[in-house]
Amino acid sequence: MKFTEKIAKIQAIPKDKKNLSLVAATKTKHIIVRIFYYLVLCSLSFVFLYPFIKMIVTSFMSDADLINIVVKWIPEGLRWENYEVAFEQLDYLRYLKNSLLVSGVATVGHLLSCSFVGYGFARYNFRLKGPLFALVILSMLVPIQTIIFPLYMQFANWGWTDSYLPLLVPTFFGYGLNGAFFIFLFRQFFSGLPKEMEEAARIDGCGPLRTFFRIMLPMSKSTILVGTVLSFVWHWNDYFEPSIYVRSVHKQLLPSKLPALYELVNTEEAMELVEEMGAFTINEAIIMAATVLVILPLLIVYAFLQKQFMEGVERSGLTGM
């Protein structure tokens, strides 16, 4: 028995070596594939991150760095004074409040109205349901620039111009900036929920409104989070409609201050500011610093809600559009 066991062990040695070589080859292939994937992902991510990296690096440059062809990515020194000048020129705190007010209220309006309308399209059958939902989808395809003139005439007749009412009131009726998209988003989510929950609520004595606000709406937390982030970002970055309806300087939103700052580059007004502020000029570095300050609240919001936002996108079915 001992002799046969020794023979078996001797015969098994080449097989073990073959298995080890196969395992090593498999691991090597797996590592090469992962390295290739990471290289592709890094290349694609750099395409999207390049403007942000360039903007941040440029915001710390001095006049000498801007005209020095050798300086591309690493400035000779971090010029924090660019942010101080940009902060003052933007009148940051004042217009930050305006943007937070408009974006916050409009987001609340979209979530309340669009979730309600989306629930109605998802769970109830009524006349002209199909054509009405088709009109909702059609409104997603029509750019606001094509209907801005009749909208302006309508709001002017109501005395709403030079105020935030044209930006806020439509959101509470399922319209406003990309309101149709949020209706579609909530409709898709509510369509995927089982109807047994509503039947159970009806048996317990809940009416339609109580069922919606107490049961169905709390279940749509993921969709609400996605809608909150998207609506806030879109209203924050919107420049077209506020520039049409809001004419007073003190009522303008924060992104609307950037074009006025762009116009000061290499102008006589910029030279007057140089005399007032000393050695500072309104150059590309200050423009980039002002841009960073404008998008900074959005970056902070996304940094805190990144994980929940990605989970909400997966659960809401947004990726399947």
Secondary structure, DSSP 8 states (H G I E B T S, - for coil): -HHHHHHHHHHHHHHHHHHHHHHHHHHHHHHHHHHHHHHHHHHHHHHHHHHHHHHHHHHT--HHHHH-TT-SSS-SS--THHHHHHHHHHTHHHHHHHHHHHHHHHHHHHHHHHHHHHHHHHH---TTHHHHHHHHHHHHHS-GGGTHHHHHHHHHHTT-TTSSHHHHGGGGGT-STTHHHHHHHHHHHHHTS-THHHHHHHHTT--HHHHIIIIIHHHTHHHHHHHHHHHHHHHHH--HHHHHH--SGGG--GGGHHHHHHTTTTSHHHHHHHHHHSS----HHHHHHHHHHHHHHHHHHHHHHHHHHHHHHHHHTGGG-
